Amino acid sequence: MRKHELLSPAGSLEICKAVLNAGADAVYLGGDKFGARAFAKNFTQNDIQEALDFAHMRGKKIFLTVNTLLKNKEIETELFSYLKPLYEHGLDAVIVQDYGVFQFVHRNFPELALHASTQMSVSNVSGAKFLVEHGAERIVTARELSRSEIRRIYDETGVEIESFIHGALCYCYSGQCLMSSMLGGRSGNRGRCAQPCRLAYQVTDERGNLLHKKEKYPLSPKDLCTISQLPQLCESGIYSFKIEGRMKKLEYAAGVTSIYRKYLDLYESCPEHYRVEDADMERLLAFGNRNGFTAGYYDMRNGRSMMTLTDSSHSSNEAKAAYQAPEETKVPVELKAVFHAGEPMQLEAALSVNDTEAESHSDKKVCVTGEIPGTAQNRPLSKDELRKRLSKTGDTPFYVQHLEIDLEDGLFVPVGQINELRRNALEQLQEAVLGSWRRNEVVTLKKRSTDGMRMKQNGAIGSGDKPMLNVWLTGSALQHLGAVLENQTIDMVTLEGFANLEAAVKEIHAAGKQAGYAFPYVLRENSEGLLRKQGSVLKQFDRIWVRSYDGIGFAREELYLPAEKLALDAGLYVFSNEAAVDFMADGFAGYTASMELNRKELDHMENKQAELMLYGYAPLMISAQCVYKNYASCIREQKKESGKQSQRLYLNDRYQKQFEVQRDCTHCYNVIYNSQPTYLLHHADEISGLDFGAHRIVFRNESAKQMHGILQQYEDAFRSGRKIQPPKEGTYTNGHFRRGVD
């Protein structure tokens, strides 16, 4: 058996068969619903079933992408009926992003393997452990991880690891991007990403100076290519090597697969002689690249060399010339024919036990009988003639590797009877093989009880008689903590990135308010030590806002924080009541309403334990890349040289909208914020009817005067019942409160 799995993409049935013939061990594909590539051709139910049969006959697997966020109606009325026939037909696994979908599948289709999508942004051991404990059989790691981080996850969990080795890279941590959604209404979380990272932007400082005028693509990474790193990746704990490209053409998908198959086999058979030929590297470039290749994040945290900078287009003009179509892979069989006078013809068919890809079905054997042979009048049936007839497998998935013939002399058998005998034997063998993959148990829909959303009375969201107001402070707004604490309308103050947490939590409590603290958006090894040092202080906070599965797991396992102290920020998407119930069953204090649901969709949610953001600049991208480092200088090096920090940097798009890029050098990532704040205070009447347990106002770089004005508007609208007017048109956005996403 192979030590590693080569996992290839397919955007159509034709491509699926091509990549399997080219050497893929498994294929991931999307159906006509719920896949993260809504604009791909995708597969019908019949297509998927045919793909399953084609793969399973060859001992290979098919994984279905169900890796988008699902709304209430989709989970309640569509998901079960969509998966049931595929589950019964032998679907091997589903790749999932939405936690509600994750638990729904785990509950309703218990034999179906759950793969935690890269959209779940798993970046550390704690996040992997949390998902494994809740049903994941495989973790698709965040693309930004180093080999050592992946190795640590594998060593400490033993879970199957799947990682990308070739293809397009997202600028943002997958699953943490709202840029396409907020700017164009096409949500990456719903499979409709418009790829705003591939558009041109000007990078300017706060004085408006343009940096690197010719480098117009600061958000566009080169394509990933790790063919030279395969030996090191094989030793890093990765089991499944994933090629990106469900939107790519056949030549790309099958061509890239064939080359990685060649070198995975080379490593597994003779690692000491591993070397990539120049001709194969040239072929990979010809199949498609984006201003060249990068080895990605396996060896480096970030850097200019990973980015296209001057050209974001994808080139594959030479793909057809470089492509060599593989032969169709067929399954070897052994036949034993017994033709005796006076007895029905007999043909036994079995899979060849020597073939690696058929080992799991080596016990499959069938025996069929036919007519009784006649006596030859002039030309008796010869062994050569019978061998010729029985060896013709035609359009079946088989080829005859070994044929044993026991033939009495002097017999006559019509050609049609021989063909029918062979056809029956191979058809029955095929059914026997495919039958072993199919599931015969009766599955019925198992709905989740709403008892999981148990209410708590310890200050959790929704435990009061009116919505609590939680004011978040980050960036330069942190300096106004004292002024915020004087406001009597505020119930909780949540801090992000505050330096002296111990003094701050005491000050907040002294003002009679609850204290919250927001974990970093991304929690990797460099952040874990910092949070451990703050562990005793963090226990003094009333609420810890976790922003990832890594954060959930780390808070509980490493900091021993109880679930009832933890609440989920918006990046842990709650898109349906199913997701809310499943999350809250773990006892969390509450969650954040999704920024991508509109008013009508929110009206169909149970919002009592949810917090809705009414004002604030929405984070559009969280990236391991650093615009400051790539366009100015690394702040750490700059501090060493001058002791000063560089100015703020901005991205300016083709409409001259300006997006601030905030660096978080403590945790080493960038956050790109929307150009306008989300402002919903003038919708107070509608929002009050949605029965949210808490409201959120986020201050980042506002002045004390601006903050006072926003808080006064909140008090007027939500506490005094006064009608307020929205800000000047063009200075704010309603987000998705009105429009939502498809």
LINSUL-V266402 format. One record per residue. N is the residue number from 1. PHI is phi as a letter, one per 40 degrees, with the letter a starting at -180 (none if undefined). OMEGA is omega in radians with two decimals (999 if undefined). Layout:
BEGIN
N:PHI:OMEGA
N:PHI:OMEGA
END
This chain:
BEGIN
1:none:3.12
2:c:-3.10
3:c:-3.09
4:b:3.14
5:b:3.01
6:c:-3.03
7:b:-3.03
8:b:-3.13
9:c:3.02
10:a:3.09
11:b:3.11
12:a:3.13
13:c:3.12
14:c:3.13
15:c:3.13
16:d:3.14
17:c:-3.12
18:c:-3.10
19:c:3.05
20:c:3.08
21:c:-3.12
22:c:3.04
23:h:3.10
24:c:3.05
25:c:-3.14
26:a:-3.14
27:b:2.99
28:b:-3.04
29:a:3.14
30:b:3.04
31:c:-3.12
32:c:3.09
33:a:2.83
34:g:3.11
35:b:-3.05
36:c:3.04
37:b:-3.04
38:c:-3.08
39:c:3.01
40:c:3.12
41:c:3.08
42:g:-2.95
43:b:2.94
44:c:3.08
45:d:3.13
46:c:3.09
47:c:-3.11
48:c:3.13
49:c:3.08
50:c:3.09
51:c:3.11
52:d:-3.14
53:c:-3.13
54:c:-3.13
55:c:-3.05
56:c:3.07
57:c:-3.11
58:b:3.11
59:g:-3.10
60:b:-2.96
61:b:3.09
62:b:3.08
63:b:-3.12
64:b:3.08
65:c:2.98
66:b:-2.90
67:b:2.97
68:b:3.05
69:c:-3.10
70:b:3.11
71:c:-3.08
72:d:-3.06
73:c:-3.09
74:c:3.12
75:c:-3.03
76:c:-2.99
77:b:-2.99
78:b:-2.95
79:c:-3.08
80:c:-3.11
81:c:3.09
82:c:-3.06
83:c:-3.00
84:d:-3.12
85:c:3.13
86:c:3.06
87:d:-3.13
88:c:-3.11
89:c:3.06
90:h:3.10
91:d:-3.00
92:c:-3.10
93:a:2.96
94:b:3.10
95:b:-2.90
96:b:3.01
97:b:-3.01
98:c:-3.10
99:c:3.07
100:c:3.07
101:c:3.14
102:d:-3.11
103:c:3.09
104:c:-3.14
105:c:-3.12
106:c:-3.10
107:c:-3.01
108:c:-3.11
109:b:-2.94
110:c:-3.14
111:c:-3.11
112:c:-3.10
113:c:3.12
114:b:3.07
115:b:-3.14
116:c:-3.05
117:c:3.00
118:c:3.07
119:c:3.08
120:c:3.00
121:f:3.14
122:c:-3.03
123:b:3.12
124:a:-3.09
125:c:-3.05
126:c:3.12
127:c:3.11
128:c:-3.14
129:c:-3.13
130:d:-3.09
131:c:3.08
132:c:3.12
133:c:-3.11
134:b:2.97
135:h:-3.11
136:c:3.03
137:c:3.14
138:a:3.07
139:b:2.98
140:c:-2.98
141:c:2.98
142:d:-3.09
143:c:-3.01
144:c:-3.02
145:c:3.03
146:c:3.11
147:c:-3.11
148:c:3.10
149:c:3.10
150:c:3.14
151:c:-3.14
152:c:3.11
153:c:-3.13
154:c:-3.08
155:c:-3.03
156:c:3.11
157:b:-3.07
158:g:-3.10
159:c:3.02
160:c:-3.14
161:b:3.04
162:b:-3.12
163:b:3.14
164:c:3.12
165:b:-3.10
166:a:3.04
167:h:-3.05
168:c:3.05
169:b:2.99
170:c:3.05
171:c:-3.07
172:c:2.92
173:d:-3.06
174:d:-3.13
175:g:-3.12
176:b:-3.09
177:b:3.07
178:b:-3.01
179:c:3.12
180:c:-3.11
181:c:-3.04
182:c:-3.07
183:c:-3.05
184:b:3.13
185:g:3.12
186:b:-3.00
187:c:3.00
188:c:3.10
189:c:3.10
190:b:3.06
191:g:-3.03
192:b:-3.09
193:d:3.12
194:c:3.11
195:f:3.08
196:c:3.11
197:c:3.14
198:c:3.13
199:c:-3.13
200:c:3.05
201:b:2.99
202:c:3.10
203:c:-3.13
204:b:3.02
205:c:-3.04
206:c:3.04
207:c:3.12
208:g:3.13
209:c:-3.12
210:c:-3.13
211:b:3.07
212:f:-3.00
213:d:-3.08
214:c:-3.11
215:c:-2.98
216:c:-3.06
217:b:-3.07
218:c:-3.07
219:b:-3.01
220:b:3.10
221:c:2.97
222:c:3.07
223:c:3.14
224:c:3.01
225:a:-3.06
226:b:-3.07
227:d:-3.14
228:c:-3.09
229:c:-3.02
230:d:3.13
231:d:3.14
232:c:3.13
233:c:3.10
234:c:-3.13
235:c:-3.06
236:c:-3.14
237:h:3.12
238:c:3.04
239:c:-3.06
240:b:-3.13
241:b:-2.93
242:b:3.05
243:c:3.11
244:c:3.00
245:i:3.11
246:c:3.08
247:c:-3.06
248:c:-3.12
249:c:-3.08
250:d:-3.07
251:d:3.13
252:c:-3.03
253:c:-3.10
254:c:3.14
255:c:3.11
256:c:3.11
257:d:-3.08
258:c:-3.12
259:c:3.10
260:c:3.06
261:c:3.13
262:d:-3.02
263:c:2.99
264:c:3.10
265:c:3.12
266:c:3.14
267:c:-3.07
268:c:-3.13
269:c:-3.04
270:a:-3.04
271:d:-3.09
272:c:3.14
273:b:-3.09
274:c:3.06
275:a:-3.13
276:c:3.14
277:c:-3.14
278:d:-3.10
279:c:3.14
280:c:3.07
281:c:3.09
282:c:3.11
283:c:3.09
284:c:3.10
285:c:-3.12
286:c:3.13
287:c:3.09
288:i:3.08
289:a:3.14
290:b:-3.12
291:f:-3.12
292:g:-3.11
293:b:2.96
294:b:3.04
295:c:3.04
296:g:-2.99
297:c:-3.06
298:c:-3.11
299:b:-3.07
300:a:-3.08
301:c:-3.13
302:a:3.08
303:i:-3.11
304:c:-3.07
305:c:-3.13
306:c:-2.99
307:b:3.11
308:c:3.05
309:g:-3.05
310:b:-3.09
311:a:-3.09
312:b:-3.05
313:c:3.12
314:b:-3.09
315:b:3.06
316:a:-3.07
317:c:-3.07
318:b:-3.03
319:c:-3.09
320:c:3.14
321:c:-3.09
322:c:-3.01
323:c:3.03
324:b:-3.06
325:c:3.12
326:c:3.03
327:c:3.09
328:c:3.09
329:c:3.11
330:b:-3.03
331:c:-3.13
332:c:3.10
333:b:3.04
334:b:-3.14
335:b:3.04
336:b:-3.09
337:b:3.09
338:b:-3.13
339:b:3.14
340:b:3.10
341:c:3.07
342:g:3.14
343:b:3.09
344:d:3.06
345:d:-3.11
346:b:3.10
347:b:3.11
348:b:-3.13
349:b:3.14
350:a:3.03
351:c:3.12
352:c:-3.04
353:c:-3.08
354:c:-3.03
355:c:-3.08
356:d:-3.04
357:c:-3.13
358:b:-3.07
359:d:-3.07
360:c:-3.13
361:b:-3.06
362:c:3.14
363:c:-3.11
364:c:-3.09
365:a:3.09
366:b:3.10
367:b:-3.13
368:b:3.11
369:b:3.14
370:b:-3.13
371:c:3.04
372:c:-3.11
373:c:3.06
374:c:3.12
375:c:-3.08
376:c:3.10
377:c:-3.14
378:b:-3.09
379:b:-3.11
380:c:3.11
381:c:3.12
382:c:3.10
383:c:-3.14
384:c:3.14
385:c:-3.14
386:c:3.11
387:c:3.14
388:c:-3.10
389:c:-3.08
390:c:-3.11
391:c:-3.13
392:c:-3.09
393:c:3.02
394:f:-3.07
395:c:3.03
396:c:3.12
397:c:-3.01
398:b:2.80
399:b:-3.07
400:c:3.11
401:c:-3.14
402:a:-3.13
403:b:3.08
404:b:-3.07
405:b:3.03
406:b:-3.00
407:b:3.04
408:c:3.12
409:c:2.98
410:g:-3.11
411:c:3.02
412:b:3.09
413:b:3.08
414:d:-3.14
415:d:-3.11
416:c:3.13
417:c:3.09
418:c:-3.14
419:c:3.14
420:c:3.12
421:c:3.13
422:c:-3.12
423:c:3.12
424:c:-3.12
425:c:-3.10
426:c:3.10
427:c:3.13
428:c:3.09
429:c:3.11
430:c:3.12
431:c:3.12
432:c:3.13
433:c:-3.10
434:c:3.13
435:c:-3.13
436:c:3.11
437:c:-3.02
438:c:-3.10
439:b:-3.05
440:b:-3.11
441:c:3.12
442:c:3.12
443:b:3.10
444:b:-3.08
445:c:3.08
446:b:-3.13
447:c:3.14
448:c:3.08
449:c:3.11
450:c:3.08
451:c:3.14
452:c:-3.14
453:c:-3.12
454:c:-3.13
455:c:3.13
456:b:-3.08
457:b:-3.09
458:b:-3.14
459:g:3.12
460:c:3.11
461:d:3.09
462:g:-3.09
463:c:-3.14
464:c:-3.12
465:c:3.05
466:a:3.12
467:c:3.07
468:c:3.09
469:b:3.12
470:b:3.11
471:b:3.12
472:c:3.09
473:b:3.07
474:a:-3.13
475:f:-3.10
476:c:3.12
477:c:-3.14
478:c:-3.12
479:c:-3.11
480:b:-3.12
481:d:-3.10
482:d:3.14
483:c:3.13
484:c:-3.10
485:c:3.11
486:c:-3.09
487:c:-3.06
488:c:-3.12
489:c:-3.03
490:c:3.11
491:b:-3.10
492:a:3.02
493:b:3.14
494:b:-3.08
495:b:3.04
496:b:3.07
497:g:-3.14
498:c:-3.04
499:c:-3.05
500:b:-3.04
501:c:-3.07
502:c:3.11
503:c:-3.09
504:c:-3.11
505:c:3.09
506:c:3.14
507:c:3.14
508:c:3.13
509:c:3.13
510:c:3.12
511:c:3.10
512:g:-3.12
513:b:3.05
514:c:-3.11
515:b:3.09
516:b:3.09
517:b:-3.12
518:b:3.03
519:c:3.02
520:c:3.12
521:c:-3.13
522:b:-3.06
523:b:3.13
524:b:-2.97
525:d:-3.10
526:c:-3.13
527:c:-3.04
528:c:-3.14
529:c:3.14
530:c:-3.13
531:c:3.10
532:c:3.14
533:c:-3.13
534:c:-3.00
535:d:-3.09
536:c:3.11
537:c:-3.12
538:c:3.11
539:c:-3.13
540:c:3.13
541:c:3.13
542:c:-3.07
543:a:3.00
544:b:3.14
545:c:3.11
546:c:-2.99
547:b:-3.10
548:a:3.03
549:c:3.06
550:c:-3.14
551:c:3.10
552:d:-3.08
553:c:-3.11
554:c:-3.13
555:c:-3.09
556:c:-3.00
557:c:-3.05
558:c:-3.11
559:b:3.11
560:f:3.08
561:c:-3.13
562:c:-3.10
563:d:-3.09
564:c:3.06
565:c:-3.06
566:c:3.03
567:b:-3.01
568:c:3.07
569:c:-2.95
570:c:-3.13
571:c:2.97
572:c:-2.87
573:c:2.99
574:b:-3.02
575:b:-3.07
576:a:3.05
577:c:3.09
578:d:3.13
579:c:3.14
580:c:-3.13
581:c:-3.10
582:c:3.09
583:c:-3.03
584:c:3.07
585:c:3.08
586:c:3.02
587:g:-3.13
588:c:-3.09
589:c:-3.11
590:i:-3.11
591:a:-3.13
592:b:3.12
593:c:-3.13
594:c:3.11
595:c:-3.07
596:b:3.07
597:c:3.11
598:c:-3.05
599:d:-3.12
600:c:3.13
601:c:3.07
602:c:3.14
603:c:3.13
604:c:3.10
605:b:2.96
606:c:-2.93
607:c:-3.01
608:c:3.14
609:b:-3.12
610:b:3.08
611:b:-3.09
612:b:3.07
613:c:-3.14
614:c:3.13
615:a:3.04
616:i:3.07
617:c:-3.09
618:c:3.02
619:c:-3.08
620:c:-3.14
621:a:2.98
622:b:-2.99
623:b:3.00
624:c:3.06
625:c:-3.12
626:b:3.11
627:c:3.13
628:c:-3.12
629:c:-3.08
630:c:-3.05
631:b:3.13
632:b:3.07
633:a:3.12
634:c:-3.07
635:c:-3.13
636:c:3.10
637:c:-3.13
638:c:3.11
639:c:3.14
640:c:-3.06
641:c:-2.99
642:b:-3.09
643:g:-3.12
644:b:3.07
645:c:3.10
646:c:-3.14
647:c:3.07
648:c:3.07
649:b:-3.09
650:b:2.97
651:b:3.12
652:b:-3.09
653:c:-3.05
654:c:3.08
655:c:-3.12
656:g:2.96
657:c:-3.02
658:b:-3.10
659:b:-3.14
660:c:3.06
661:b:3.12
662:b:3.09
663:c:2.98
664:b:-3.06
665:c:3.09
666:c:-3.10
667:b:3.00
668:g:2.95
669:a:3.06
670:b:2.99
671:b:3.06
672:b:-3.07
673:b:3.09
674:c:-3.10
675:c:3.13
676:b:3.11
677:c:2.92
678:c:-3.09
679:b:-3.09
680:b:-3.04
681:c:-3.13
682:c:3.06
683:b:-3.01
684:d:-3.11
685:c:-3.13
686:c:-3.08
687:c:3.13
688:c:3.12
689:c:-3.13
690:c:2.98
691:g:3.07
692:c:3.11
693:c:-3.11
694:a:3.05
695:b:-3.11
696:b:2.96
697:b:-3.08
698:b:3.06
699:b:-3.10
700:b:3.14
701:b:3.14
702:c:3.05
703:c:3.11
704:d:3.14
705:c:3.13
706:c:3.14
707:c:3.12
708:c:-3.12
709:c:3.14
710:c:-3.14
711:c:3.10
712:c:3.10
713:c:3.09
714:c:-3.12
715:c:3.12
716:c:-3.01
717:c:-2.97
718:b:-3.12
719:b:-3.12
720:b:3.07
721:g:-3.14
722:c:3.08
723:c:3.13
724:b:3.14
725:c:3.10
726:c:3.09
727:c:3.13
728:d:-3.11
729:d:-3.13
730:g:-3.14
731:b:-3.12
732:a:3.05
733:b:3.01
734:c:-3.07
735:g:3.12
736:b:-3.08
737:d:3.12
738:c:-2.95
739:c:-3.10
740:g:3.10
741:b:3.12
742:c:999
END
